[in-house]
């Protein structure tokens, strides 16, 4: 029980201003600087579909992204990972769908998510 605790609670240490966290290049003050390590979770992987392949000829690339990622997160991740500045980013939510298993007949749910269309200037590419 907490009544008979022998140890006293420690006081919280206050960090000096020199060690205070700074915001990243976009002005976000999350306490973590913008690096490739912190942005690697934003872009999960490239979305390889027939439609996405056709768009890549027009310098539009499609990525599956984290469910909590924003447009600004995607822009920062593309800048850091591919060294390219996007002209525009559009984010689309993919809804979850009900599916039936053909063998057992049971119903299940496919997971939804988010995808981002990254528009680059003409002539710029992502490899």
C-alpha positions in Angstrom: 0.0 0.0 0.0 1.1 3.6 -0.5 0.6 4.6 3.1 3.6 2.7 4.4 6.0 3.7 1.7 9.6 4.2 3.0 11.0 6.0 0.0 10.0 9.6 -0.5 9.1 10.7 -4.0 11.9 12.4 -5.8 11.5 16.0 -6.9 11.4 16.7 -10.6 14.5 18.2 -12.0 14.1 21.4 -14.1 16.1 21.5 -17.3 18.1 24.6 -17.9 17.2 26.7 -21.0 20.3 25.5 -22.8 19.0 22.0 -22.9 15.4 22.9 -23.7 14.0 21.2 -26.8 13.8 23.2 -30.0 11.3 22.8 -32.8 12.2 21.4 -36.2 12.6 23.3 -39.5 8.9 23.5 -40.0 8.2 25.2 -36.7 6.8 22.2 -34.9 7.8 22.3 -31.3 7.6 18.6 -30.6 10.9 18.5 -28.8 12.7 16.5 -31.5 14.8 17.9 -34.3 13.9 17.0 -37.8 16.1 14.2 -38.9 15.8 11.2 -41.2 15.5 8.9 -38.1 12.5 10.7 -36.8 10.8 11.0 -40.2 11.4 7.4 -41.4 8.1 6.2 -39.9 6.0 8.7 -41.9 6.6 7.1 -45.3 5.8 3.4 -44.9 6.5 2.3 -48.5 5.9 3.3 -52.1 2.5 2.2 -53.4 3.1 0.1 -56.5 -0.1 -0.2 -58.5 -0.9 0.3 -62.1 -2.3 3.7 -61.5 0.7 4.8 -59.4 3.1 3.6 -62.2 1.2 5.7 -64.8 1.4 8.8 -62.5 5.1 8.4 -62.0 5.7 9.4 -65.7 4.2 12.8 -64.8 6.4 13.2 -61.6 3.6 12.2 -59.2 4.6 9.5 -56.7 2.3 7.6 -54.4 3.3 6.4 -50.9 1.5 4.6 -48.1 1.9 6.8 -45.0 1.4 6.5 -41.3 -2.2 7.0 -40.2 -1.4 10.0 -38.0 0.9 11.7 -40.6 0.0 15.1 -41.9 0.9 16.9 -45.2 3.7 18.7 -43.5 5.2 15.5 -42.1 5.1 14.0 -45.6 6.8 17.0 -47.1 9.6 16.9 -44.5 10.1 13.2 -44.9 10.4 13.4 -48.7 12.9 16.3 -48.4 15.0 14.4 -45.8 14.9 10.9 -47.5 15.0 11.8 -51.2 16.6 15.3 -51.2 13.7 16.6 -53.4 11.3 19.4 -52.5 7.7 18.5 -53.4 5.6 21.0 -55.4 2.4 19.8 -53.7 1.2 16.9 -51.6 -2.3 15.4 -51.4 -3.4 13.0 -48.7 -6.2 10.5 -49.1 -7.7 8.3 -46.4 -8.3 4.7 -47.4 -11.4 3.3 -45.7 -11.6 -0.2 -44.2 -13.7 -2.7 -46.1 -15.6 -5.8 -45.2 -14.5 -8.9 -47.0 -15.7 -12.5 -47.0 -13.2 -15.4 -46.9 -13.9 -17.6 -49.9 -12.9 -20.8 -48.1 -14.5 -20.5 -44.7 -17.2 -17.9 -45.5 -16.3 -15.8 -42.5 -16.4 -12.1 -42.7 -13.4 -10.0 -41.9 -12.1 -6.4 -42.3 -9.3 -5.1 -44.4 -7.3 -2.4 -42.7 -7.6 1.1 -44.0 -4.9 3.7 -43.9 -3.6 6.7 -45.7 -1.8 7.4 -48.9 -0.1 10.5 -50.2 0.3 11.8 -53.7 3.6 13.7 -53.9 3.9 16.1 -56.9 7.4 17.1 -58.0 8.6 19.6 -60.5 8.9 18.4 -64.1 12.2 16.6 -64.6 12.7 15.7 -60.9 12.5 12.0 -60.0 12.6 9.7 -57.0 14.5 6.5 -57.3 
